[in-house]
Amino acid sequence: MDSKTARIGPLHLFAWITLFELGSAVVIPVGMEAKQDAWIVIVIGCLIGMAFFGGVFGTLYRLYPELPLTAYIRRIVGPVPGWLIGFGYLLYFIYISGRNTRDFSDLLTAAVYDMTPMFAIAMFMLLVVGYVIRLGIEVFGRTAFLFFLFSCFLFLFIVTLAIFSDMSQANRMLPVLGEGWKPVLKALFPTNLTFPFGEMVVMTMFLPYLSKGCKAVGVGVSAMAFSAVLLCLATFVNISVLGIEIASRATFPLFTSLSRLRLAEMIQRMDSVVLFLLVITSFFKIATFLFAAVLAAGDLFGVRNLRALIMPIGLIVLFLSLTMAGSLTEHLQEGLKIVPYYLHLPLQFGIPILLLIIGLIRRGRRRPSASS
């Protein structure tokens, strides 16, 4: 893994961000508290995420184009406090990688592999993740592009199946804003503001590895918009097939929807398609956070051989994924009610805004002294 010369292009970055944003959100309902207006929650969350990525992370990237997040934190606030804040982000990346590994393991165990130990599912996923990360960021980007094409085909197949199936009723998406804006805003903050679009903070660790001429903000914003479209399509499938009452209560509504869909009594029980999609998107979600943790640890501790960090960090992620919650219900409750307030909001929004303000102030002070 030669992090100094490795570079990723705009298409690879677009594919990577799209798959990352989908992650477990493609099967765990996003904004379903707003019922048939869940798609509005997704759109608003995406617009806020796009504005924040372009305005805050984009500006920080332009100020420090050669530095990842953990490096320019030290440049902005000083070596010691910057190192401590960077270490906090390292722990955050490890923890969220563990949470996503647990999401993936719980989903597969609950859906089909009920007799398979969760340890085995998590271990094999992390082994594959570690192998791809070991090959470097360029291979990771090319892998993302290939699976992006395959995922788009799966989405097209799912939507086509839903449109032409006799079980899908588009009028279940109505009325729009039947209960006003209050349910939408309640569903948006903080859970669907921070998940999945707020998690783009992790991409600040990879922006220095873009190829020359790659417009990070434009690519990132476009990928976020495209992923929002795909999530809205998944929401349409869930509600049009199941109805809002069942879709809002189902733990994994897309899996339930595809298990019910049929087309002319020939194509039915297509829930396996969701499993393919889940494996692909969860892989890139887990791998992105684990990869960011490896880069952060290498930067903070001055480790040049990043490959040496993959196994110990991977083992920590595996241990966390198995011990962070006693059940799926407890895990989802913690992820939806506790983590957004105490981890996501400060690390995704609060600290980056402060970094931007301090960075702009310090840059403004240097300009007059440089001109004099």
N, C-alpha and C positions, 0 to 999 in steps of 0.2 A: 504494500500500500504506500505508494509514493505520493504523499499529500502535497508536496511542493510543486510538482509538475502536472498533476492530474487536473483535468478540466472537463466540465460538462457543458453541453450546448443547450440552446433554448428549447428544442423539441424534447430533449431528455428531461430538462427541468420541468417543462409543462406536464409531461406524463407523470413524473415523480410526484409533483404537488397534487395533481388530480387524484391519484391513487391514495396518497397520504390523507387528503381531506375526506375521501370516502371512508376509509378505515372500517371501524365497527359501526359507524353512523349509517352504513348502507343497510344494516339489519336491525340495529337498535333504533326505535322510533325517535325522530328528531322533531321537537315542537308539537308532539301529539296532544299536549295539554290544551292546545288551541283548537283541537278537533279538526274540522274540515279546512280550517285556516292555517294548518301546520305549514303549508307551502309558503305562506306570507312570513312566518317566523324564520324559515330558512332564507328567504330572499333578504329580509332586513338584517339578519345576522351576517349574511354574506356581504352586504353593502357596507356595514360597519367594519367588518374584518378587512375588506378591500381598502377602505379609506385609511384604516390604521396601518395596514401593511405598507401602503404607498406613502402615507404621510410621515409615519414615525420610523419604521424599519427601513424604508427607502431612503429617508434623509440620513439616518445613521450610517447606512451603507455607503452613501455618497461622501460622507465625511471621513469614513474609514474603510475604503474599498478593499484593502488587503488584509483586514483583520476580522476574525470571527467575533461573536458576541462576547465571549469570556475575555478576549484580549482587549477590545476597545472599552470594556467596562473599567479595566485597570488604567487605561489611558485617560478616561474621563474623570473618575473619582479618586484616583490615586492607587498605588500598588497594594497596600494592605487592605483597605475597605473594598477595593475592586476585586482582590483575590477572594475575599470572603463572600462577596455577592456572586462571583463566578462559581465558587464552590457550591453555593445554594442552587444555582442553575444546574450544575452537574448532578446533584442529588435529585433535582426535579426531573431531569431527563431520565435518570435511572428509574425513578418511582413510576413515572407515566409509562415507560416501556414495560414495567412490571404489570401495571394496571391493564394495558392493552393485551399483554400475554394472557392475563387472567380472563379478560373478556373473550378472547379467542378460545381458550380452553373450555370455559363455561358454556359458550355457545355450541361448540362441537359436542361436548359431553351431553348437554341437554337435548340436542337435536337428533343425533344418530349414534354417537359412541358412548352410550350410557354404561357399558361394561368395561370401557377402557380407562385406566387410571389417568387422572388429570396430569400427573407428573410426566407420563410418557408423551402426551400431546404437547405439553409446554416444552419439554426437552427437545423433541424432534424439530419443532418450529425454531427454537433458538439455535439449534445446530445448523440449520439451513441459513438462518439469518447471519450467524457468525461466519459461515463459509463465504457468503456473498460479500459481506463487509470486508473480509480479508483480501478479496480480489481488488478492492479499491473503488473510488467514487465514480470513475469512468465506466467500469463494468456495472456498477449499481445503476447508473443512469441508463445505460443501454438495456439492462434487464427491465427497468421500469417502462421503457418505451414499448418493448415487445408485449409485456403483460397489459399495458394500457390499450393496445389495439385489440387484444383478446377480450378485455373487460368491456370495451365499447360494443363489441359484437354481442356479448352476453346481455348488456342493457338493451340493445336494439331488439334482441330476441324476446326479452321479457316484456317490453312495452308493446311489441307487435302482438304477442300472445294475449296480453291484457285487453288490447283494443278490439280484437276479433273474437274474444271469448264471450260466450253467452252469460257468463257469471259476472262480468264487469259491467257496472252501471255508473256512467260518468256523472249522472245527476246527484250522486251521493256526495259530490264535492260542493254542493250548494246547500244553503245560501252562503255567499261570500260576506264575511264580517257580520254574520247574523246576530251575534252577541256583542258587536262593537269591537273596539280596539283593546279593551281591558284584558281579555284572555290571551291575546297575542303578545302584549307587553309582559304579562305575567309569565308566559312560557319562554319569552326571550331572555329575561334577566333572572339569574346570571347563567343558567345552565347552557342555553342555546346561543348565548353570546360568546361563551368561552369554548364551546364544543360544537363543531370541530374547527371553526374558522379562527378562533383566538389562538389555537395551537400552532399557528404559523410562526410563532416566536422561535420554534426549533430550527426553522430554515435559515435563520441568521447565522447559524454555524457553518452553512454550506455556501453562502453567497460569495465568499472570497474565491471559490473554486470554479466560478463561471468562466466560460471562454470569453475572449475579448470580443466586444461588440454585442454581447448578450445583455439585453435590457431587463435587468432583474425585476423591476417593479412591473413592467408591462407583462412579462411572462407570468409572474406570480398572480397578478390581479386577473388575468385571463383564465388561468387554471382554476382559481377560486370560483370565478363565475361559472365555468363549465361544470365543476363539481357540484355547485348549487343546483344547476339545471338537472343533473343526474339524480340528486337527492329529491328534488321536487317530483321527478318522474317516479321514483320509488314510492314516494308518499301517495301519488295518484294511484298507483297500482294497489297499494295497501287499502286505501279508503274505498276505491271503486269496487274492489273485489269483496272485502270483508265487511264494509260498512264501518262507520265511525265508532260505534259502540264496541265492536269486537277488536278493531284495529287499535283503539286506545288502551284496551286491557291486555292485549297480547304482548308477551315479552319480546318475541321476535316476529313481528307482523309480516315481513316480506317472506320469511320461510313458510308461515302459515298460508299466505296468499298463493304462493307458487304450488303448494301442495294441493290446493283446491282448484286451481285453474285447469281447464281442459279446452281443447279445440277439436270440434267435430268428432269427439269420442276417440280420436286417434292419438293426440298429444295430450298427456296428462301426467300428474305427479312429477312436476318439474322442479321440486324442491332441491334436487341435486345441483341445479344451476346456481342457486343461492349459496350452496356450500362452496362451489368453485369460486364464486365471487368473494365470499367471506375469506377464504384462504389467501387469495391474491391480495386483497386490500389490507387485511390484517397483517400480512407479511411486511408490507411497506410501511405500515404505521409503526409496528414494533421495531423494525429495522432502522427507521429514521431516527427515532428517539435513542436507540442503543448506539447508533453510529454517532449521533451528536454527543452522547455521553463519552464515547471513546475520544472524539476530537477535543472535548472540553477537558478531560483528564490529561491528555497529552499536552495541551496548552498550559494548564495550571501547574502541572508537576514537571514540565520540561522533558517529557518522554518523547524521544524521536521515533522509536520503533513502536508505532501505534498497534501493530499486530499483537504485541505482547499484552495489550490491555483488553483485547476482545474476550478472552476466556474468563478472566476474573470478573469483569463487569457483567458478562453473560451469566455467570453463576449467581451473582448478586440478584440480577433480574429474575432468574429462575426461582431463587429462594423467596423473593418478595411476592412473586405471582402466586405462590402456593400458600403463603402464610398471611397475606394482608386481609383476608376475610374468611369467615367460617362457612359461608354459603353464598349462592348467587344473589339472593335477596339482600343480604348484608352488603355485598360488594356493590350492587347497583345503588343502594341507598347512600352508601358512602360517596360514590362517584357523582351522584346527582345532587346531594344536599350539603356535603361537607367540603369536598375538594374544590368546587368552583369558588367558594368564598375565601378559603384560607390559602389556596395555592394558585389557582388559575388567575383570578383577578389581580393579585399583586404582581405575579411574575409575567403574565401576558400583557398587562396594561399599565399597572402602576409604576413599576421600576423602569420600563422602557420610556415612558413619558418623562420621568425625572432625568433619565440619561440624556434624552434629547434636549431638554431645557438646559441642563448643565453644559452639555457639549456645545450648544449654540452660543451660550454666554461666554464660555472660554474661547471659542473661535472668534467671537466678536472682540474680545479683549486683545487677542494676539494681532489682529489686523492693524489697529492704530499704531501699536509699538513697532510692527514690521515696517509700516510706511514711514515712520519717523526715523 
